[in-house]
């Protein structure tokens, strides 16, 4: 059975949630700088550390969407 529009949209959302952290961290020239600083820490370091909880939230949301997808008839 072909996925309906609702299922397709959910799969796209899951893909975006899984790819966003990789894209945000692999494009180094975007965040390779010292300013702005956060508590004396250069942007390069705190940007990467900010992605740690961000990745967890993205993975949690993707997991919730996949679990929700399994319970649909």
N, C-alpha and C positions, 0 to 999 in steps of 0.2 A: 504494500500500500504506500502510495506517495505521501510525503509529509504535507500536512495542510499549512496554510499561511501562518497560523498561530504557532505550530511546531517549528516552522522554518525560522520565524522571528526569534523564538526561544533559543534555537541552535546558533543563530548569529550572535545573540547576546552572550551566550556561553563562550563562543570563539573570541569575542572582543574582550571579555573578562579574563580569558587565559592569555591573550596576546598583549594586552596593555602593559603589564609589568615588564615583559621582555622588551617591548618597543621602548618603553620609558627608560630602561636601564642600558640598552645596547647602543643608543644614540648618544655617545659620550660627548661629542662637541657641544651639545645643547647645555650640558650642565658642568662642563670643565672650566670652572672659574672659582675665584675665592669669594666674590661678593654675590649676594648678600650673606652676611655672617649671622649665625644663630648661636648666641651664648659664646662667641669667640671661635666657633667652629666654621671652617670654610664651607661654602655652598656645596662643593664637590662631595664632601663627606656626609653632611646631614641630608642631602637629597637622596643619597643611596640608603641611608638608615631610615628615612621616612618611607621608603618603599617596603620595608620589612612588614610593618603592620598593614600597609596598603596591599601587598601581595596576599597576605592572610585573608583580608576582607574580600579580595577578588576571587580567591579560591573557594572561600566559604559561600559566596554568592553563586558561583558556577556550580558548586556541589548541590546547593539548594535547588537550583534550576534543573539539574539532572535528576534529582530525587523526585521533584514535582512532575517531571516529564514521565517517569516510570509509573506514576499512579494515575495518569490519564488513561481513559479507555481508548 
